[in-house]
Amino acid sequence: MSKVWQIAAREFVATVFTKAFIIGLLIFPTIAALTVAFGPRLFGNRDFSVTGQIAIIDPTGAVLPELRTVVTTGRSDTAVAELVERARAGGAGDAVLAVLRSMTKLTVAERPADADVEREKAWLNVSEPGMPHLAVVAMHRNAVEPNGGESTLGSYDLFVPAGQDDRVEIAVQGALREAIINARMRARDLDRAATAALVTVPRVRSVTVTTEGERGTVGGLNFILPVAFTFLLFMGVMGAGQGMLTTTVEEKSSRVIEVLLSAVSPLELMGGKLLGHMGISLLAMSLYLGLGLITLASFSLFGLIDLALIGYLFVFFLIAFFTLGSLMMAAGAAVNDMREAQQLMMPMTLVLIVPWMLWMPISRNPDSVLAVVVSFLPPLNTFGMLMRLASTSPPPAWQVWLSIAIGVAGVFGTVWVTAKVFRIGLLMFGKPPDFRTLVKWVRAA
C-alpha cells in the first residue's frame, strides 16, 4: 500500500500544482462572478429609451389622438400593469418587461388617410439628425370597430427600417397597442381603468408548508437543484476519467510505463492512479460545492437544502468514479494514442450524457417507472438516484440503499475487469483491440 499511496500522491501533485489545473479550476467561478458583477450593466435595459418618429396612416381617425396621448404622457400605471401581467402569462423575459415599462420619447407624424404606403416606406430610409424614423404604421379600417358586415376587429401593418434594435419595435408596438385599446374603449363608452381592474389578477407568491413550518416558495429551486447536483457528479467523474485516460496513454506511448512497471506491479499502479485522480476530483467538486453553498447562504437560502444530499453526493460520486473512471483508465491502457482512445471513450461518454437527457422527466416525476428503473440500473443508477433525492419527492430509504448496494457491486465487477485489461494492455502495442479482444484479455488474465 505504501507504493500505491506514493503513486497516488505523485498523480495528485503532478496535476494539482500546475497552472493549467489552477486556471481551469478557477475559470468557471471567475466567469460567474464577472457575470453577476457586470451582467446587469451589459444586458440591462435600465438606461434604454426609444427616441424618434412614427408615421401613422389612420383611416379610422380614432387611434391617432390616442397615440398622441400615449407618447406625450407616457403609459398609465393601469396600462403598464396590464401589459406586464399579459407578458408574464405569455412567458416574456425580464428584458421585455423592462422595455414595456420604459419611457418612450416618440413623435407622431400624421399622414393622410389615403396616403401612399409605398411612398411612406421610402421615408424610413431618409435620415434626419436627432430624430430617426422608427416606423410606418398603416391602421386597418376595422381596427377600432367592425367594418361593414364584418364581425372581427383588425389591427395594423408595421414597417420598420433595417438594422433597428428589436427593443424599439417592442416599445412601438406597446404604444400602438395601448392607443388601439383606448380607442376601442372610448368607442364603446367603457372606462379603461375600471375594465383593467376587473380583468387583471396579480400573481401571488405561494407558501411552502413543511413539517418544520412555513416559508416562502423559492421559484425554480426544485427545478434547478437536481441538475445542479447532477452537474457536480458529472464534472467530477468526467474530469477524473479523462485525466486518467490521458496520463495512461501518454505514459504508454512514451514508454515511461515500462520504467514504472519495473518498480511496481500493474495493480499497484492502477490503484495509485485511481486514488490520485479521485483526490483531484474531490478537490474540484468540493470547491464548486462550497461556492454554491456560500451563494445560497448569502441569499439566506441555505436552509432550503437538505444537508444529507451532500453526503449522498459524495457516496454516489465514489461509486460513479470507480465505475466509469476505471473503465476510462482501462481504455487508456488498451490503446496506443488519443485518437484510438476516442473510439473506446465514445460509449462511456454517451453513458454520461443519458442522465442529462432524462433529467427533465425524472426531476418532474421522480416516482415514475422510468425514474425507478434508472435509479437501479448501473452505471446510470448513481445519477438517477441523486436526481430523485434532490427532487420534490425523495425516494424511500430502502430504495436509496439498494441503489448504493447495486452500485458497490458494480464497482467490484468493473474494477475486476479493469485490472485484467490494465495488466495486459499496458505492454501491448500495435493494432487497437476490439471488444472481442478485450474479452480474451480478461479471460487470459
N, C-alpha and C positions, 0 to 999 in steps of 0.2 A: 504493500500500500504506500510505502514511502516514495517509491518511484512514480506511482500513479499521481500522488499529490505534487511531486516535483514537475511532472508533465503538465498537470492542471494549472499550477502557478505560472509556468512558462507561457502557456497559451493565454492566460488571463493578462499577464503583464505585457506580452508582446502585442496584444490587441488594444488594451485599455489605454496604455501610456503612449498613444500615438496621436498626432494632430488630426488625422483623418477621423478617428473614432470620436475624439472630443468635439470636433466641428459637427460631425453627423449627429451626435447625441444632443447638442445644444441648438442645432439649427431650427428644429421644429418649435421648441419653446420660444426662441427668439422671433420667429415669424409670427407666432401667435401674439406675443407681446406687442410687436410693432403694429399688427393689425388692430389690436384693441386701442393702442395709443393714437394711431394716425388714421385708422379707418373712417371714423366719423367725419374727419376733415376732408378726406379724399373722396368719399362716396356720399356724404350727406347733402341734403338739399336745403339746409337752413338758410343759406345766403342766395338761393336761386330766386330769380324773378323773371317775369315774362314782360318784355317791352317791345312794342311795335304796333303795326296797323293791321286791322282786319277789314277787308272789303266784303260787304254783305249785299246780296240781291234778295229783297224780301217782298215777294208779291202778296203776302198776307197782310202786311202793314202793321202787324201786331207784335212781331218778335223784335224788330229794330229798336223801338223805345225801351223795351225791357232789357235788351242787351246793353244799351247805353247806360241804364241804371246800374246794371251789374258791374260794368267795367269802371264806372265812376265812383260808386260807393263801396265796391268790394262785395264779397259774398256775405250774406247774413249768417248769423250763428245757426239759425234753423237749417239753412241750406247746407252749411258745412257739416252739421251733424248727420243730416240725411245722406249726403254723399259719402261720408266716412262709413256709416253703417252699411250702405249698399256695397261699398268697396270691400269691407270686411266679409260680408256674406259671400262675395264672389271670390274671396281668397287673395285680394290685392296685397302687395307688399308694402312695407313702410315707406319706400321711396315714392310710390304712387300716392299714398295718403299724404305725404309731406307736400307733394305738388298740388293736390286738391286743396290743401289748406293755405297754400302760398298766395300772397297778394299779387295781383297782376296789374301791369301798367299798360293797358291796351287802349288803342284809339280806334274808334269805329268809323270807317269810311263808307258812307251811304252811296249806293248805286241805284239807278232807276230800276223799277220793277221789270222792265223789258230789256235790260242791259244784255249785251252780247257776252255770254260766258267765255267764249274763246278769246275775245279781246281782253277780258279781265284776267285770264290765266297769264297772259303776257306781262301783266302788271306785277306779277310775283317776282319776275326776274329783273325788275328795274330797281336799282339800288337808290336809297335815299339816306343821306348821312343822319345818324342818330335815331332814325325811325324805320327799322326794317319792315318789309312787307311779309307778314307771317302767314296769311291765309286768305283765300277767297271762299265765301260761303254762299251757296245758292239754295235758298229755302224752297221747300216744296209748297205748292199751293194749299195742300191739305195738312200742313204741319201743325196748325192750331185747331182747326175744325174740319170735319169731313167735307170733301169737295163733291158736290152734286149728289149722286146716289151712292157714293162710297160709304162704307161703314168703318173703315180703318183710318188711322191718322198716319201722316208721313213724317219725314224728318228734314234732312238737308243733304246736299252734296258738299264735300270739303276738298279743297285743292290747296296743296302746300308746296313750297319750293324745295329743291333738292338739298340734301345735306343739313336739314334743320334738326335741332335737338328734339328727340321724341317727347321730352317733358313739355316743350312748347305746345305741341299738338294736344297733349293731355289737358293742359291748362285751358287751351282754346275751346276744346270740346266740353270741358266742365262749365265754362262760362255760357256757352251756347245752350247746354242742357238746362241750366237754371233759367235762362231767359225764355226758352220754349215752355218750360213748366209754368213759369209765372204768367205767360201769355195765355196758356190753356186754362189756368185757374181763373184769371180775370175774365176770360170769355164766358165762363160758367158761374160767375159771381161766387167763387169759393175763396175762403181765406187760407192762404198758403201756410201760415204758421199753425193754425188750428188743425189743418189736414195733416201736416207733417208730424204734429204731436200725436195724432191718432195712429199713424202707421209706423212710427219709429219705436222700436223696442230695443233698448240698450242691452248689450251682453253683460252678464254678471259673472263674477268670479266665483267658481264653485268652492266648496269647503270639503276637504277630505277628512273623513271620520275614521279614526283608528281606535284600537283598544286603549292606547295611551292618552287619547284626547283628540282634539280637532286642530286643523291647521289649514291655511290657505293652499289650494291646489297649485302646484308649480306646473304650468303648461309645458308639455314636451318632455318632461323628465322621464316619465315612464316609457317614452318612445326612444329617447336618446341613451338611457342607461344601459340597455342590453348591448347596443352596438359599441358603446364606449368600452365595456369590459371585453367584448369580443375583439375589438381593435388591439387592446393591450395584449391579449393572449396571442393573436395573430402576429403582432410585431415581435414579441419575444421568441416565438417558435421559428418564424421565418428568418429573423436576423441570425439566430444561433445556427439554424440549419445551413444557411448559405455560408456562414463563416467556417463551419466545419468542412463543408464540401470544398470550398475554395482552398483552404490551407492543406487539406489532404491531397488534392490534385496537384497543387504547387510543389509540395514536398515529394510526391511520387515522380512527377515529371523532371524534377531537378536531381533526382536520385538521393536526396537527403534522407528519404525514408529508409534506405538501406543502412545508413550510418546509425539511425535511431534504433533500428531492429537489432543491431549488434550489441546494444546496451540494454534494451528492454524487450519484453515479449509483445506480440500483437495485441493481446488482451489488455496489458498494462498501458500501451499507447492509446488504445481505443477508450479505456476508462478515463485516462487523464484528459483526453480531448473533450470527452463528454462533460466532465466536471468543470473544466476550464471555461468552456463556452456557456455552460449553464450559469456560472457566476457572472459572465459578461451580460447575458440576457437579463438576469435578475437585477443587475445594476441599472440597466437602461429602463426596464419596466418599473422598477421602484421609483426612479426619478420622475417618470411621466405620471405614475400613480400619485406620488407626493404632490406634484404640481396641480393635478386635478383636485385633490382633497383641499389644498390650500385655496384654490379658486372657489370651491364650494363654501369653505369656511368664511372667506371674505364677503360672500353674499348671504351669509347666515343660512346656508342650505346644507351644512354638514350633517345635521341630524336626519336628513331625508334618506340617507344611505345606511343600509344595514351593514354593520362592520363585519358580520360573518361572510359577506360577499368577498371581502378582501382575502380572507383565509381560503375560501373556495377557489379564488382566482389563482393563488399560488399552488394549491393542490392540483388543479387541472392543468396549470402550466407545466408542472413537473411531469405529469402523465403525457401531455401532448409533446413536450420536448423530447423525452426519451423515446417516444414512439416515432414521430416524424423526423426529429433531428438525427436519430441514429440511422434511419433509412437514408437520409441525405449523405451521411458520412460513408455509408456502405456504397452509395453511388459514386462518391469521390474516389474510394479505393478501387472500384472496378474499372474505371476509365483511365485514359491517358492524358486528356486535356479537357478544358472547359467546354469546348464545342461538343464533345461526346457526352459530357455531363449534362448538358441541357436536355438531351433526349431522355435520359433517365429521370431527370428532375421534373419534367413536364407533368407526369401523372400525380406526383406529390404536390405540385403547385395547384393542380385542379382540386385536390382534396381540401386544400386550404381555402380555395375560392368558393366551394359549395356552401359553407356556413353563411357567407355574405349573401348568396342567392336565396337562402332560406331564412334570413334574418327577419324579414317582414312578417311572413306567416307565423313563424314561431313566436315572435315577441307579441303579436296581436292575439294569438290563440295558443298559449303555452300548454294547454291541456289537450290539444288535438292529437289525432293518431299520428300525424306526421312528426309533431314535436316529440312525442313519447318514443317513437321508433328511432329518430335521430339521436336522442339522448342515451340510447343503449347500443348504438351501432358504432363500434370503433373503426377508425380513429376520429369519427365525427362527434362521438359522444361527449368529448370534453367541451367543444364549442356549443353543442346543442343544450347540454345540461346547464352550462353557465348562462346562456341566454334565458333559459326558463327560470333560473334562480334570480336573475335581475329583472324579471318581468313583474307584472302586477299580480300574477297568480303563481307563486313559487310551488314547486312540486313537493310531495311529502318526503320526509327524511329517508324512508326506506328506498325510494327511487334514487335519491342522491347517492346514497352509499352503495347501492347496487351498481350504479354507473361508475363510481370510483373503483369498485372491485373488478368490473369488466375492463376498465382502463388499465389497472395494475396488471391483470392477466395478459392484456395485450402488450404491455411494456416488456414483460418477461419473454413473450414469444418473439417480439420484434428485436430485442437486444440479442437473443439467442441466434436468430437468423443473421443479424448484422455482424456478430462476432465471427461467424463462419465465413461470410463473404469477405469481411475485412481481412481475415487471416490469410486467405488465398489471393485475394485481389491485389494486395499491396505490392507483390513482386511479379505480377503478371503484366506483360506488355504485348502490344500488337493490336489485333482486331478487338474492338469493344465487345463485351459479352451481350448476348440477348437473354431473354427471360429463361429459356431452356438451359443455357449455360450457367446462369446463376443458380438454378435448381441443382445442377450437377455439382457445383461448388459446395453448396450446403450439404449435400449427401456425402461428398468426398471428405469434407472437414469433420 
